[in-house]
């Protein structure tokens, strides 16, 4: 089942939207991790390299773990995965 606090404990943001970065920055002291699918399986053409680089810097500066969900893309885009592809 789904834990009752999931709505309280999880923040869902729009991928590729600069406002999402602002929200993360404003809540960085409350966040343990950011989980992102770097290559969106529902929209393969959406690959905002600059957004991902800014997200990486933001999470690094805030001490927040950045987790790439690459279950679908895996090593298809680069032998080093999305981390190597997007820099």
DSSP file (Angstrom, degrees, kcal/mol; ACC not computed):
  #  RESIDUE AA STRUCTURE BP1 BP2  ACC     N-H-->O    O-->H-N    N-H-->O    O-->H-N    TCO  KAPPA ALPHA  PHI   PSI    X-CA   Y-CA   Z-CA
    1    1 A X              0   0    0      0, 0.0     2,-0.5     0, 0.0     0, 0.0   0.000 360.0 360.0 360.0 178.7    0.0    0.0    0.0
    2    2 A X        -     0   0    0      2,-0.0     0, 0.0     1,-0.0     0, 0.0  -0.869 360.0-116.2-100.7 125.7    0.9    3.7    0.0
    3    3 A X    >   -     0   0    0     -2,-0.5     3,-1.7     1,-0.1     4,-0.3  -0.309  22.2-123.8 -59.6 143.5    2.0    5.2    3.3
    4    4 A X  T 3  S+     0   0    0      1,-0.3     3,-0.5     2,-0.1     4,-0.3   0.781 108.3  54.9 -61.2 -27.5   -0.4    7.9    4.5
    5    5 A X  T 3> S+     0   0    0      1,-0.2     4,-2.5     2,-0.1     3,-0.3   0.400  75.1 102.5 -87.6   4.2    2.3   10.5    4.7
    6    6 A X  H <> S+     0   0    0     -3,-1.7     4,-1.3     1,-0.3    -1,-0.2   0.876  81.1  50.0 -58.0 -38.8    3.4   10.1    1.1
    7    7 A X  H  4 S+     0   0    0     -3,-0.5    -1,-0.3    -4,-0.3    -2,-0.1   0.876 114.9  44.5 -66.6 -36.5    1.6   13.3    0.0
    8    8 A X  H  4 S+     0   0    0     -3,-0.3    -2,-0.2    -4,-0.3    -1,-0.2   0.824 118.5  42.7 -74.7 -32.0    3.2   15.2    2.8
    9    9 A X  H  < S+     0   0    0     -4,-2.5     2,-0.4     1,-0.0    -2,-0.2   0.534 104.9  67.0 -96.9  -7.6    6.7   13.8    2.3
   10   10 A X     <  -     0   0    0     -4,-1.3     2,-0.5    -5,-0.2    -1,-0.0  -0.952  58.2-161.8-122.3 134.5    6.9   13.9   -1.5
   11   11 A X        -     0   0    0     -2,-0.4     2,-0.5     2,-0.0    -3,-0.1  -0.964   8.5-159.7-114.1 119.7    7.1   17.0   -3.7
   12   12 A X        -     0   0    0     -2,-0.5     2,-0.3     2,-0.0    -2,-0.0  -0.889  16.3-179.2-104.8 123.9    6.3   16.4   -7.4
   13   13 A X        -     0   0    0     -2,-0.5     2,-0.4     8,-0.0    -2,-0.0  -0.797  33.6 -94.8-122.5 161.6    7.6   19.1   -9.8
   14   14 A X    >   -     0   0    0     -2,-0.3     3,-1.2     1,-0.1     6,-0.2  -0.614  42.7-121.0 -78.5 128.5    7.5   19.7  -13.5
   15   15 A X  T 3  S+     0   0    0     -2,-0.4     3,-0.1     1,-0.2    -1,-0.1  -0.472  91.9  11.7 -71.0 134.4   10.5   18.4  -15.4
   16   16 A X  T 3  S+     0   0    0      1,-0.2     2,-0.5    -2,-0.2    -1,-0.2   0.432  93.1 127.7  82.8  -0.9   12.5   21.0  -17.3
   17   17 A X    X>  -     0   0    0     -3,-1.2     3,-1.6     1,-0.1     4,-0.8  -0.796  56.3-146.1 -93.9 122.7   10.7   24.0  -15.7
   18   18 A X  H 3> S+     0   0    0     -2,-0.5     4,-1.5     1,-0.3     3,-0.3   0.792  99.0  65.0 -56.6 -28.4   13.0   26.6  -14.2
   19   19 A X  H 3> S+     0   0    0      1,-0.2     4,-2.2     2,-0.2    -1,-0.3   0.823  93.6  60.9 -64.5 -29.3   10.4   27.2  -11.5
   20   20 A X  H <> S+     0   0    0     -3,-1.6     4,-2.2    -6,-0.2    -1,-0.2   0.888 102.2  51.6 -63.0 -38.6   11.0   23.7  -10.3
   21   21 A X  H  X S+     0   0    0     -4,-0.8     4,-2.5    -3,-0.3    -1,-0.2   0.892 108.1  51.9 -64.3 -39.7   14.6   24.7   -9.6
   22   22 A X  H  X S+     0   0    0     -4,-1.5     4,-2.4     2,-0.2    -2,-0.2   0.905 109.0  50.0 -62.6 -41.7   13.4   27.6   -7.6
   23   23 A X  H  X S+     0   0    0     -4,-2.2     4,-1.2     2,-0.2    -2,-0.2   0.911 110.6  49.5 -64.8 -42.2   11.1   25.4   -5.5
   24   24 A X  H >< S+     0   0    0     -4,-2.2     3,-0.6     1,-0.2     4,-0.4   0.934 111.2  49.6 -61.4 -45.8   14.0   23.0   -4.8
   25   25 A X  H >< S+     0   0    0     -4,-2.5     3,-1.0     1,-0.2     4,-0.2   0.908 110.3  50.4 -58.7 -43.4   16.2   25.9   -3.7
   26   26 A X  H 3< S+     0   0    0     -4,-2.4    -1,-0.2     1,-0.2    -2,-0.2   0.707 120.4  35.3 -69.9 -20.0   13.5   27.2   -1.4
   27   27 A X  T XX S+     0   0    0     -4,-1.2     3,-2.4    -3,-0.6     4,-0.7   0.188  78.6 119.4-116.3  14.7   13.0   23.8    0.2
   28   28 A X  G X4 S+     0   0    0     -3,-1.0     3,-0.6    -4,-0.4    -1,-0.1   0.796  72.2  57.4 -57.9 -30.8   16.6   22.5    0.2
   29   29 A X  G 34 S+     0   0    0      1,-0.2    -1,-0.3    -4,-0.2    -2,-0.1   0.662 110.2  45.9 -73.6 -13.2   16.8   22.2    4.0
   30   30 A X  G <4 S+     0   0    0     -3,-2.4     2,-0.4     2,-0.0    -1,-0.2   0.505  96.6  90.6-102.6  -7.9   13.8   19.9    3.9
   31   31 A X    <<  +     0   0    0     -4,-0.7     3,-0.1    -3,-0.6    34,-0.1  -0.760  41.5 178.9-101.4 134.2   14.9   17.7    1.0
   32   32 A X  S    S-     0   0    0     -2,-0.4    33,-2.0     1,-0.3     2,-0.3   0.764  73.2  -5.3 -92.9 -33.9   16.9   14.5    1.3
   33   33 A X  E     -a   65   0A   0     31,-0.2     2,-0.5     2,-0.0    -1,-0.3  -0.991  51.5-137.6-157.7 158.4   17.0   13.7   -2.5
   34   34 A X  E     -a   66   0A   0     31,-2.7    33,-3.2    -2,-0.3     2,-0.5  -0.997  20.4-161.8-120.7 124.1   15.8   14.6   -5.9
   35   35 A X  E     +a   67   0A   0     -2,-0.5     2,-0.4    31,-0.2    33,-0.2  -0.931  18.8 169.4-108.0 123.6   14.7   11.7   -8.1
   36   36 A X  E     -a   68   0A   0     31,-2.7    33,-2.9    -2,-0.5     2,-0.9  -0.987  38.2-137.9-138.5 143.5   14.5   12.5  -11.8
   37   37 A X        -     0   0    0     -2,-0.4    33,-0.1    31,-0.2    31,-0.1  -0.869  22.8-164.0 -95.3 100.1   14.2   10.6  -15.0
   38   38 A X  S    S+     0   0    0     -2,-0.9     2,-0.7     1,-0.2    -1,-0.2   0.825  81.8  42.0 -62.4 -34.2   16.7   12.5  -17.2
   39   39 A X  S    S-     0   0    0     30,-0.3     2,-0.5    -3,-0.1    -1,-0.2  -0.935  92.3-138.9-112.0 106.9   15.4   11.1  -20.5
   40   40 A X    >   -     0   0    0      6,-0.8     3,-1.2    -2,-0.7     6,-0.2  -0.503   6.9-156.4 -70.7 116.8   11.6   11.2  -20.2
   41   41 A X  T 3  S+     0   0    0     -2,-0.5     3,-0.4     1,-0.3    -1,-0.2   0.767  95.1  54.0 -66.3 -23.7   10.2    8.1  -21.7
   42   42 A X  T 3  S+     0   0    0      1,-0.3    -1,-0.3     2,-0.1     2,-0.1   0.627 124.8  23.1 -83.6 -12.8    6.9    9.9  -22.3
   43   43 A X    X   +     0   0    0     -3,-1.2     3,-1.9     3,-0.1    -3,-0.4  -0.565  65.7 177.0-152.7  79.8    8.7   12.7  -24.3
   44   44 A X  T 3  S+     0   0    0     -3,-0.4    -3,-0.1     1,-0.3    -1,-0.1   0.729  79.8  62.4 -62.0 -23.4   12.0   11.6  -25.7
   45   45 A X  T 3  S+     0   0    0      1,-0.1     2,-1.1    -6,-0.1    -1,-0.3   0.671  82.1  89.8 -77.5 -14.9   12.6   14.9  -27.4
   46   46 A X    <   +     0   0    0     -3,-1.9    -6,-0.8    -6,-0.2     2,-0.2  -0.713  44.8 142.7 -85.1  99.5   12.6   16.7  -24.0
   47   47 A X        -     0   0    0     -2,-1.1     2,-1.6    -8,-0.1     3,-0.1  -0.610  26.2-173.9-136.9  73.2   16.3   16.6  -23.0
   48   48 A X     >  +     0   0    0      1,-0.2     4,-2.3    -2,-0.2     5,-0.2  -0.514   4.2 179.7 -78.2  88.1   17.0   19.9  -21.3
   49   49 A X  H  > S+     0   0    0     -2,-1.6     4,-2.3     1,-0.2    -1,-0.2   0.898  80.8  50.5 -54.7 -46.0   20.8   19.7  -20.7
   50   50 A X  H  > S+     0   0    0      1,-0.2     4,-2.5     2,-0.2    -1,-0.2   0.895 108.7  52.4 -62.7 -40.5   21.0   23.1  -19.1
   51   51 A X  H  > S+     0   0    0      1,-0.2     4,-2.6     2,-0.2    -1,-0.2   0.929 110.9  46.9 -60.0 -46.6   18.2   22.2  -16.7
   52   52 A X  H  X S+     0   0    0     -4,-2.3     4,-2.5     2,-0.2    -2,-0.2   0.881 111.8  50.5 -65.8 -37.8   19.9   19.0  -15.6
   53   53 A X  H  X S+     0   0    0     -4,-2.3     4,-2.1    -5,-0.2    -1,-0.2   0.906 112.8  46.4 -66.2 -40.4   23.2   20.8  -15.1
   54   54 A X  H  X S+     0   0    0     -4,-2.5     4,-2.6     2,-0.2    -2,-0.2   0.894 111.7  52.0 -67.2 -38.9   21.6   23.5  -13.0
   55   55 A X  H  X S+     0   0    0     -4,-2.6     4,-2.6    -5,-0.2     5,-0.2   0.912 109.1  50.5 -61.9 -42.8   19.8   20.8  -11.0
   56   56 A X  H  X S+     0   0    0     -4,-2.5     4,-2.4     2,-0.2    -2,-0.2   0.930 112.5  45.8 -61.7 -45.5   23.1   19.0  -10.4
   57   57 A X  H  X S+     0   0    0     -4,-2.1     4,-2.8     1,-0.2     5,-0.2   0.911 113.0  50.8 -64.4 -42.1   24.7   22.2   -9.2
   58   58 A X  H  X S+     0   0    0     -4,-2.6     4,-1.9     2,-0.2    -2,-0.2   0.916 113.3  43.9 -62.1 -45.7   21.7   23.1   -7.0
   59   59 A X  H  X>S+     0   0    0     -4,-2.6     5,-2.9     2,-0.2     4,-0.6   0.877 113.9  51.2 -70.0 -36.2   21.6   19.6   -5.3
   60   60 A X  H ><5S+     0   0    0     -4,-2.4     3,-0.9    -5,-0.2    -2,-0.2   0.945 112.3  45.6 -63.5 -48.0   25.4   19.6   -4.9
   61   61 A X  H 3<5S+     0   0    0     -4,-2.8    -2,-0.2     1,-0.2    -1,-0.2   0.840 116.1  46.7 -64.1 -33.7   25.4   23.0   -3.2
   62   62 A X  H 3<5S-     0   0    0     -4,-1.9    -1,-0.2    -5,-0.2    -2,-0.2   0.441 111.0-117.4 -90.1  -0.2   22.4   22.1   -1.0
   63   63 A X  T <<5 +     0   0    0     -3,-0.9     2,-0.4    -4,-0.6    -3,-0.2   0.843  65.6 146.0  67.9  32.7   23.8   18.7    0.0
   64   64 A X      < -     0   0    0     -5,-2.9    -1,-0.2    -6,-0.2   -31,-0.2  -0.879  52.2-118.9-106.2 131.2   20.8   16.9   -1.6
   65   65 A X  E     -a   33   0A   0    -33,-2.0   -31,-2.7    -2,-0.4     2,-0.6  -0.480  22.7-149.9 -67.0 135.3   21.3   13.5   -3.3
   66   66 A X  E     -a   34   0A   0    -33,-0.2     2,-0.5    -2,-0.2   -31,-0.2  -0.950  13.8-169.6-109.4 119.6   20.5   13.6   -7.0
   67   67 A X  E     -a   35   0A   0    -33,-3.2   -31,-2.7    -2,-0.6     2,-0.6  -0.939   9.7-153.0-114.7 122.6   19.2   10.2   -8.3
   68   68 A X  E     -a   36   0A   0     -2,-0.5     2,-0.9   -33,-0.2   -31,-0.2  -0.846   7.6-148.8 -93.9 123.6   18.8    9.5  -12.0
   69   69 A X        +     0   0    0    -33,-2.9   -30,-0.3    -2,-0.6     4,-0.2  -0.824  30.9 160.0 -90.2 104.1   16.1    7.0  -12.8
   70   70 A X     >  +     0   0    0     -2,-0.9     4,-1.8     1,-0.1    -1,-0.1  -0.101  23.7 127.7-118.9  34.0   17.5    5.3  -15.9
   71   71 A X  T  4 S+     0   0    0      1,-0.2    -1,-0.1     2,-0.2   -34,-0.0   0.865  87.1  27.8 -59.0 -36.5   15.5    2.1  -15.9
   72   72 A X  T  4 S+     0   0    0     -3,-0.2    -1,-0.2   -33,-0.1    -2,-0.1   0.898 129.3  37.9 -91.9 -48.1   14.4    2.7  -19.5
   73   73 A X  T >4 S+     0   0    0    -34,-0.2     3,-2.8    -4,-0.2     4,-0.4   0.895  79.7 147.3 -74.3 -39.2   17.2    4.8  -21.0
   74   74 A X  T 3< S-     0   0    0     -4,-1.8     3,-0.4     1,-0.3     8,-0.2  -0.092  80.4 -22.5  44.9-127.3   20.1    3.0  -19.2
   75   75 A X  T 3  S+     0   0    0      1,-0.2    -1,-0.3     2,-0.1     6,-0.1   0.128 110.8 103.3 -99.7  19.3   23.2    2.9  -21.3
   76   76 A X  S <  S+     0   0    0     -3,-2.8    -1,-0.2     1,-0.2    -2,-0.1   0.831  85.3  40.4 -71.2 -32.0   21.3    3.4  -24.6
   77   77 A X  S    S-     0   0    0     -4,-0.4     2,-0.3    -3,-0.4    -1,-0.2   0.743 134.7 -10.1 -90.3 -22.8   22.2    7.1  -24.9
   78   78 A X    >   -     0   0    0     -4,-0.2     3,-2.3     1,-0.1    -1,-0.3  -0.926  63.3-114.4-169.5 145.4   25.9    6.8  -23.7
   79   79 A X  T 3  S+     0   0    0      1,-0.3     3,-0.1    -2,-0.3    -1,-0.1   0.787 121.1  49.3 -57.6 -25.7   28.1    4.1  -22.1
   80   80 A X  T 3> S-     0   0    0      1,-0.3     4,-0.8    -5,-0.1     3,-0.4   0.290 111.8-129.6 -94.4   9.2   28.2    6.4  -19.0
   81   81 A X  H <>  -     0   0    0     -3,-2.3     4,-2.1     1,-0.2     3,-0.5  -0.220  53.7 -37.2  73.6-167.0   24.5    6.9  -18.9
   82   82 A X  H  > S+     0   0    0      1,-0.2     4,-2.9    -8,-0.2     5,-0.3   0.803 133.4  65.3 -63.9 -30.4   22.7   10.2  -18.7
   83   83 A X  H  > S+     0   0    0     -3,-0.4     4,-0.8     1,-0.2    -1,-0.2   0.924 109.8  37.1 -59.0 -43.8   25.4   11.6  -16.4
   84   84 A X  H  < S+     0   0    0     -4,-0.8    -2,-0.2    -3,-0.5    -1,-0.2   0.885 116.6  53.1 -74.6 -39.1   28.0   11.3  -19.1
   85   85 A X  H  < S+     0   0    0     -4,-2.1    -2,-0.2     1,-0.2    -3,-0.2   0.916 119.0  33.0 -63.4 -45.2   25.6   12.4  -21.9
   86   86 A X  H  <        0   0    0     -4,-2.9    -1,-0.2    -5,-0.1    -2,-0.2   0.547 360.0 360.0 -91.6  -8.5   24.4   15.6  -20.2
   87   87 A X     <        0   0    0     -4,-0.8    -3,-0.2    -5,-0.3    -4,-0.1   0.469 360.0 360.0  83.8 360.0   27.7   16.4  -18.5
